[in-house]
């Protein structure tokens, strides 16, 4: 059997302050004539959308706007937007926003070109390329601008499914303008930043890691360690904001070719059930899964500790150094005022068993660094709840 690594990356990235104003010319260069902008109501009323629209109008690109995007995007909303896109014969999509807007746009693009409904494409490969998509991230967390999957909520089943395909769901262009993130609220800066950190840590430790994703993940970790608290405490720090956006994109490039594990299995469970924002859900569980996973690859968690900038005493074992990384993340969550599990509306000890079962049944648990069972999730939930 061949030992083969697959690295999926075909999205061109334009990065820097002010690049959102080049969107119209980029559309013109790509041959687009009629585009649908998908964003949320808040961003639709922002100066960033006005800059985007002006660039499209100046380039004489006909454009439409839809804003029915919610956290943890819903399948029925994707289908509704796809109907609009087909009715108006748009030839490209532009997603302006966080992971929700970008994931929703990917699902819309899939339904437009593949037919059927979003639910019917859940957890199955597409047959045709999605409609061309330009992603403009508004947070530094998801890395969705360079990934080939969309996590969509099937509200009937209270289930987060993946609509994705490494060949047919690749964004055409990522326009990464850190100007959009300057002045973001502290809570959003925090949860998105730890989300990006989760992507990098899981990408480095899951079973499918590979040398290229390793390099990306470690670089992402070090950039987040150097810049997240700066961006949190001073939302106008333009260098920190830019570095966090780059780190978030790096995290997306890393995990999409190596995968994520138990942290995301948990986050997808509580996100679908309790509508918990994805970044918050990842932050809640990250240090506890890190600690659980150390026995599977202590040397890798020691590398993570080093990338976080933690000093290592010369007599310290890999396991001891790795534990320092766990303590770092727990302390980071406190510094950033990340909510605890007790703070999440709806979660109580009464539903721990069901949360544990759903998390264990999530396919992402299969790629976790260490084999994890329902009983393990239950114990970790109790630990996180009582910590």
N, C-alpha and C positions, 0 to 999 in steps of 0.2 A: 504494500500500500504506500502511495506517495505521501510524503510529508510536505504539505503545501499550505502556504499562508495566502489569504486573499485580502487585499487592501482595496476598499471601495472609496474612491474619491474622484469625482469628475465635475465638481462644482467650482466654477471660477469665483474667486474672492476679490472684491474691491474693498479696501480698508483705509480709513482715515477720516479726519474731521472734514465735514462738508460734502462727502461723496453722495449723500442722498440727492443732491442737486444735479447729479449726472444721470439720474435714472431715466429721464426722457431720452437723452442721447443714446444710452445703452439700449433702450427699447428700439429706437430707430435703427441702430447698428445691427440688432438681432432680427430686424424685419417685422417687428410687431406693429400692428395698426390699431388694434382695439383691445384694451386691457381692463380687467376687473381688479380693483383694489379691495382687499379683504383686511379689515382691521376692527378694532373695538371702538365703542362710542367715545371713550376718553381721547384716544389718539386721533380720531376723526375730527375732533375740535381743536387739535394742537397745531402749533406752528410747523411741526415736522410734516404733518400731512399737507399743510399749505405749500411748503417747499416742494414736496413730492408732486402735488398736483400742478404747480406752476411749471415744473420741469417737463411734465408730460404735455401740458398745454403748449408750452414753448416749442416742443418738438413735434407738435401737431399729432399727438397720439390720442385718439379718442379713448376716454376713460370713464368707468362707472365705479361707484362706491357702495359696498355693503358692509354693515357694522354689527351684524348679529353673531358676535363671537363672545363666548362665555369661558370662564376658567374651566378646564377639563371639557373640551369641546364635545358637543353632542352629535350623534350620527344624523339625526333628523335635520339639524341646522346645516350640516354639510350637504345633504340631499337638496335642501331648499335652494342653497346657493348654486349648486350644480345646475339645477333647472333654470335659474336666471342666466347663468353663463351660456348654456346651450341656446336659450331663447334669443339672446342678444349676439350670438355668434362671436364671442370674444376669442382672440387667438393667443392670449397669455394671461397669467394671473400675477398679481403682486401682493405679497403678504407683508404688512407692516405691523409689527407687534412682537409679543413674546412667543413662547412655545405654542400657546393656544391658537393664535392667529396663523402661525406657520403650519402647524399640524392640520388645522381646518382647511387651509388652502391646498395642502397636499391631497387631502381626501377629496376635496372638490375637483381638483385636477384629475384624480383617478376615475371618479364617476363620470366626468364629462367624456373622457376618451374610451373608457372601458364599459360604460353602461351599468345596468343594475343599480343597486343601492350601496351605501357605505357599509352597512351591516353585512351584506353579501360578500364584500371584499375583505372582511375582517379575518386576519390570521391565514390569509391565502395569497399566493403570488398573483400579480396582475398579468394581463395579457398584452397590454399596449402601454406605451409611454404616457405618463400624465401630461396634461397641458403644460407648456413651458411655464416655469415658475421662477420669479425673482423674489428672494427673501430679504427683508430689511429688519433685522432684529432690533427690538427696543429695550431689551434687558441683557444682562450679561450672566446667562445661566444655562439655558437649554442646549445651545449649540445646534438647534434644529435647522438652522440655515444651511448646514452641510450634511444633514443626515437624510437617509432614504426611507424613513418610516414616519408614520403619524400615529399617535396614541389617541384613540377616540373612544368616548364613552357610549356604550349601548345602554341607554337608560332603562329599557325594559328588563334587562338582565342584571343591572347594576354591575356592569362588567366593562373593564377597560380592554379593548382589543387593539391589535396592531394592524393598521393598513400600511403595507409597505412592500418594497421589492428593490433589491440592490441594483437591478438593471433598469427598471421602468419608473422608479420614483426618485430621481435625482434632480434636485433644484438646479436650474440652469445657471443662476448667478446669485451670489450672496453680496449684498451691499451693506457693509458693516461700518456705520457712522457712529462713533462714540458720542457725538453731540447729543444724540437722542437720549442717552443715559445720564447726562449731566443734570444733577439736581433731582434724580429719582429719590423717592422716599426711602428712609433708612430701612424700613421693614422689607421692602422689595429688594433693595441692594443686598441685604443680609441673606434672605432665603434663596435668591437667585445665585448669589456667590457660593453658598454651600452646595447648591445643586450642581454647579460647575465642578466644585471640588469632588463631589460624589462621583460624577462621571469619570474624572481622571483616576480616582482611587480604585473604583471598580474596574475600569479598563485595564489597570495595571495588575490587578490581582485575580481576575476571572480566569477560568481554565483555558480560554481561547486567546489569551494575550499573545502578542508577537513582537518582534524587535522594533518595528516601525511604530506600532501603537505604544509600546513601552516608552520610546523616546518622547513622543507627543505627550503622553500622560504625565511623565515626570516634569517636563517643562511647564505644563499647565499647573501642576501642583505648586511648583516654586513661584510662578507668577501670581497665583492666587494668594499664597502666603505673604508675598511681598506687597500686595496691593489691596486686598479686600478690606482690611480694617481702615486703611487710608481713605478708600472710597466711601466707606460707611460713616466715618467721622467727619469727612469733608466732601460733600456731594459735588463740590465744584472743582475738585482736584482732577484736572484734565488728563494728566499723565496716568494717574491711577485708574481713571475711567477707561481710558484707551487700552491700558494693559489688561484690565478685567474683561473687556470685550474680546480681545485677542485670545485670552486664556479660555474664555467660554467657547469660542470657535474651535480652538485646539482640542478641548474636551470632547466636542461633538465629533471631530475627525478621529479621535482615539477610540471612543466607545462604539462607534458605528461599525468598526471593523474588528472589534474584539468582544463586544457585548458588555452588558452590566449584569448584576446578580441579585442577591437577596434584598439589598436595600431597596432596589426598584420594584421587586416583587411585592414588598410590603407597601411601598408608596403607591403603586398602582391599585392595590386593594383598598386602602383607605381613601384614595382619591376618588375612586368610582363609587364607594359606599357613602362617604361622608362629605364629598365634594371638597376635600382638603386640597389647597394649592400644592402642586407637585413639588416645588422647591422646599416648602415647609415639611411635607411628608418625608422627603429624602433626608432632610436635616435631623428630623426626630430620631431616626433609626441608625444613621451612619456610624456613630462611634460604637454602638453595641454590636453591629455586624462586623465591624473592623476587629473588635476584640475577639469575637467568636471565630473569626477566620485566621487569626494569627498562627495557630498550630499547623495550618495547611501550608503556609509559605512565610515563615518568620523573616526570612531574608528580604522578601519583597516589601513587607511592612517596615523593615529597617530602612530600605531605600526610600520609602515614603516619608519616614521620620527625617531623613537627611534632606529630602527635597523641601520639607516644611521648615527647614533651617534650625532644627533642634540640635543642641550640642550633645555630643556622645562622649561619655566617660570611657576611658580606654579599657576598663575591665567589664564593660557592659556587654551582655550577650545580645544576639539579634532579638530574642524574645523580649528582653527588658527594654531595648531601644524601641521596638515596635509598640510596646505598651505606652511609651512616651507620646507616640503619635495619637493613640486613642485619647490620652489625657489632653493633648493639644486640641483635638476636635471638640471634646466636651467643653473645654474652657472657651474655645472660640464661639460655640453656640451661646454660652452665657454672655460673653462680651457683646455679641450681636443681638441679644435679646430674642433669640429664636424661641418660639413657643415650645412647651413640653407636651407630652402626650396627654397629660391631664387638662391642658388648655384647649384641646381640640373638641369642639362641640360634637356630641353624639357618641364619642368613644368612651366606653366604660369597661370595667372588668367583666361585665356580663357578656360582652361580645368578643372578648379576647379569643375564645376558642374558635369562633367562626372566622375571625381575622387571620388567625394562625393557619387554619385549614385552607382558606382561599390563597394566602401567600404561598404556602407549600405547594399548592396546585398550579401556581403561576409558572409558566415555562422558564422564566428567568432564573428560578431557583435551581434549575438543572446545571447552569453554568457558574454558579457561585464557587468561590475558591475552595470551599469545604462543603461536603454533603450536608444538607440541612433538611430537617423534618418538621412536621407540624409541631411536635413536642418541643423542638428547639425554638421555633418561633414563639411558642407560648411562654417558654421560660424567659426569652429575651424581652418579650412584651412586658411581662411582670417586672423584670429588672429595670427597664426603661421607665415604666410607670411609677415605680417606687424610688427611683434614684433622686 
